[in-house]
Amino acid sequence: MFAWDDLQKRLTTALTGKTPYIAFDFKVFLSKLSEAVYPIVLQYLSMRRNGREDFTKKHFNELFNIHPEDADYSNNGDGIIDKLNSKFSALQTELRPAYNMDFKQESDYYGEKGLSKENAYLRMRGHNLYDLINTIGTHICKNTHIPFEKKILKVMTASPSHYAEMDNLIQDVRHILL
C-alpha cells in the first residue's frame, strides 16, 4: 500500500534541520505491525472460510482502531503493537470456546495463496492503516510545524485528493488480471 522507504525518506528530508518529537522508523514499525497482524488475519480468514460468523468484518476492522498515547510510540511503536495484541488476545478469549484454529494448517493454506508475516498488514482495512500511519507521523512531527499528512504522507499529483499509491495499486491489479 505505501512505499515505506519513500515515506521514511520524505519524513527524513522534511525533518532536516528540525528535531522530531520522537525518533521513529516506519520500516521497523511495519515489520512489527505485520507480524502482529498475521495471526489476526489468519484467524479471521480461517473462520470465514469455515462458515463461522463469530468474527465479523466489523470486529476485524475495529481491532485496528488504536489510539496511541505518548509512551506507545517509543521503540518504533512497541506500545501500539502491545495494544493491538491485547485487543486480539481479548477477542481470542471470547472466541476460543467456539473456535480453535490449527495455526500451522491455516498458515500453510494461506501461505500458498501469498499471505505471509511480511505482508499481513496489507490485509488491514486501508483506511485503518492510513489513519494509523497519519497518527504516528503527526506525532513525530509535533512541534516542528510540518503538516505530516499534507507534506509527507500524501503524494500530490493532478488534484489535491489524488495520490500515487492509488496509481500503483491500479497498476498492480491490472498486471495480475491481464
Order of alpha helices (4+ residues) and beta strands (2+ residues): alpha-alpha-alpha-alpha-alpha-alpha-alpha
